[in-house]
Structure formats: C-alpha cells, structure tokens
Amino acid sequence: MSQAPIDALFCWFSNHKQRLANTGIELEYSRLPEATGATLDLFSSSWVGRATVWETGECDCELLSEAGEQLLWKHYNGVEGDRLEPLLELLAHQISNQTLESAD
C-alpha cells in the first residue's frame, strides 16, 4: 500500500534535507493550518520552489525566480507516496540546475 501524500512529503524532506543542504538548497517543511495538507519549500540562491500536497492526493509544484517571477506552476492529481517522490526530485533538480523540465 502506498504512503499517504502528507507522510510521503515529510519522509522525503527528512531523507533529503542534509543531501540538498550540501548542494546549497535549503528545505522547510510545514503543515497547513487546516491540517489537511503540507508544504515543502526549497530555497537556492536564485530560485524558490514549493510543493504543496493535500490528503486528497493533489499536489501543486511551483518555481519562482529571485525577483518573484513565476517560472512554473503545475497541478497533479492522484499523487500518493510512490508518485510524489519523482515530482519532488524533479523540483529539486530544477532548482539546483535552474532548468524548467516537465514531469509529464
């Protein structure tokens, strides 16, 4: 059985925080106030990324430039633990390499 999206997001955060910090990407995890979702923010010197997941299995991924310009916004449905990990890896890769690639 696949892991719940919020649990999968926290696991990915816990398992990758140090590795990404070593490459200059800082991570912040937080639960949404209504407790039905969580966010993971990824910060580099030039870009900011955010993955927001909800208990419903929905996920939004967003990238912003240092100037606040929206570079990417993508919505996904049916994201359980096994499908969330590649989206988070892609988001981290995009921030690290400052590239816009699609998970589709």
C-alpha positions in Angstrom: 0.0 0.0 0.0 1.2 3.4 -0.9 2.1 6.0 1.7 -0.3 8.9 2.3 0.8 12.1 0.5 1.5 14.2 3.6 3.5 11.4 5.2 5.4 10.9 2.0 6.3 14.6 1.8 7.6 14.6 5.3 9.6 11.4 4.7 11.2 12.9 1.6 12.0 16.1 3.5 13.7 14.1 6.3 15.6 11.8 3.9 16.9 14.6 1.6 17.4 17.6 3.8 21.1 17.1 4.5 22.0 16.0 1.0 20.3 19.0 -0.6 21.8 21.4 2.0 25.2 20.1 0.9 24.4 21.4 -2.6 23.1 24.8 -1.4 19.4 24.0 -1.3 17.6 24.6 2.0 14.4 22.8 2.8 11.5 23.9 5.1 8.5 21.6 5.8 5.3 22.8 7.4 1.7 21.6 7.9 -1.1 23.8 6.6 -3.2 25.3 9.4 -6.2 23.3 8.5 -4.1 20.1 8.8 -5.3 18.7 5.5 -2.1 19.5 3.7 1.6 20.3 4.0 4.2 22.3 2.1 7.8 21.8 1.3 9.8 24.9 0.4 13.1 24.6 -1.4 15.4 27.6 -1.4 18.5 28.2 -3.6 20.4 31.4 -4.1 18.3 32.2 -7.2 15.1 30.2 -7.2 12.4 29.2 -4.7 10.3 26.0 -5.1 7.2 24.9 -3.3 5.4 21.6 -3.3 2.0 21.6 -1.6 0.2 18.3 -1.0 -3.2 17.5 0.4 -4.7 14.5 1.9 -6.8 14.1 -1.2 -3.7 13.2 -3.2 -3.5 16.6 -5.0 -0.1 18.3 -5.4 0.9 21.7 -6.7 4.5 22.4 -7.7 5.7 25.9 -8.2 9.0 27.7 -9.0 9.7 31.4 -8.5 12.8 33.4 -9.5 14.6 35.5 -7.0 12.7 38.5 -8.4 9.4 36.8 -7.7 8.5 35.8 -11.3 6.5 32.6 -11.5 8.6 30.2 -13.7 6.4 27.1 -13.3 3.2 26.1 -11.7 1.9 22.6 -12.2 -1.1 20.7 -10.6 -1.2 17.0 -10.2 -4.0 14.6 -9.1 -3.7 11.2 -7.6 -0.3 11.7 -6.0 0.4 9.1 -3.4 3.8 8.4 -1.9 5.2 6.4 -4.9 4.2 9.1 -7.4 5.2 12.1 -5.2 8.9 11.2 -4.9 9.8 11.8 -8.6 7.9 15.1 -8.6 10.0 16.3 -5.6 13.2 15.0 -7.2 12.4 16.9 -10.4 11.6 20.1 -8.4 15.0 19.8 -6.5 16.8 19.2 -9.8 15.2 22.2 -11.4 16.2 24.5 -8.6 19.7 23.0 -8.5 20.3 23.4 -12.2 17.9 26.3 -12.9 16.2 24.4 -15.6 12.5 24.0 -16.4 11.7 20.4 -17.2 8.3 18.7 -17.2 7.3 15.6 -15.3 4.8 14.7 -17.9 
